[in-house]
Amino acid sequence: MREVDERSGTGEGTLLTMRRASGLVPLSNFSDKIAEPERLRHYKLASPGQIVMNPMQAGNGMFAICRTPGLISPDYRAFELTDEADARYLIALFKSEAMRATFRAESKGLGTGTAGFLRLYPERFGSLFAPFPPPEEQRRIADFLDAYTAQVHRLVATKRCTIAALVERKRSITTNRLYVSGNAELPLAPRNPDWQLRAIKRIADISFSTVDKHVYEHERQVRVCNYVDVYRNDRVTLATPFREGSVTEAEYASFALKAGDVLVTKDSEDWKDICVPCLVADDVPDAVCGYHLAVLRPNTEQISGEYLYFSLLAAPTTWQFHKAATGITRYGVGKNEIGTAVIPLPSICEQDEICLALAEELASVDAAKDKVTREIDLIVEYRDSLIAAVVTGRLDVREAVIPNIEGDDLADHAATEDEDMEDVLDALD
């Protein structure tokens, strides 16, 4: 590999950004906020076939093949390959946990490589040793992994469709408990005519987290509940794993996770993913709510956190957020849009009864969703283990039969969306 550093000079061309799963792709796929060419004149040029590295995220496997000519951040590093190197093999190798651990160990700065400021400098990267089979063997390995990964993506996509169906089933059951109808064309009508419709801002405090992913030694060290943690989970508990981070004392006071809080997504590529709720079931010491999330802290004299969660899950409530969301390639809602949405408000006693009934009715749905989620995690874990075994030579695939797998855009998107989701949001800040 040989580093190349060719600057644009004009700023003209396709601005590319890197994603953990989908690689080096046009930023316009995710954002309408593209800088003027004058501001991109010092950006680097990337050419098809080159390997591009984000040196601040090398320990997280942020390498990609350039497939279309374009502009990349001046902080990215671009490398041309010799005729002996297969780019697909090298990308699989660099993303393996063994190489990522090596990159983290060789990076300099603050943090662990999964969070913080760590940079892998080119001279350290270039001096590292890695398995390098003959060109034909690299090609065979890459072909095998391409076919295997396509099969995994298809399987994961099928299971994510199952999860989506279970979520809609849960939403339907919750809606029927709280509203007369789930028809978006009809006026909001609580199931009990004695229940008032109250604006959320009248019964809960709303705050938008300012906690980012950076880790500073002089700040309080915490664990951060991020966007994907909320998007994937109905509730977070003491047992929920979070990434490490750091916050100021003021941020900790405002965004520490407290039992009864409801966290919601406030930004998304898809307007249907706006205000996905997640209940904080326990006080979680030294854990805070991360960026791109809103914290709804209920006034417990009027509403319980669990009832607030269920009310946000109901279809007539989500429709209010979807209608209020603004954007073109990224959608979002502000505090006012969340605060002015209305929900049915029974008495505290009735809320407790409703929550108990829903918990019993939804137990089988939640169990099925958790089972499928665990299956996806295990499939992805096995995929990563197999890739690591193949690229390091522990598993010989030179004689393996490689099936012909046709492309599946839906499968590719569904299989990578979690890995890319937070990268997209970060790039738009």
Disulfide bonds with the S-S distance in Angstrom:
none
